[in-house]
Amino acid sequence: MVEVFTPPPDIHPSWQKVLSVIRVTRSGVRDGIAFSTLSYYISSLPPTSTRIAKVIRQHWHIENRLHWVQRCHFQ
């Protein structure tokens, strides 16, 4: 689930270009174990942008390609 919020009006001056705060909830089952993660992002895209979820998915794709998972099989 992707939720997009407008930043609070009292945001620190050095963060004035932040236009969106994004909360992403991911859940599923891997190797029979249920998981749920919560991630936050900030963006200079407006909170109405349809690009936000697409950009996050592209980031995950890049991140997933950088991580190598070794599966051990015991006999």
Buried (B, 14 or more C-beta within 10 A) or exposed (E): EBEBEEBEEEBEEEEEEBBBBBEBEEEEEEEEEEEEEEEEBBBEBEBEBEEBEEEBEEEEEEEEEEEEEEEEEEE
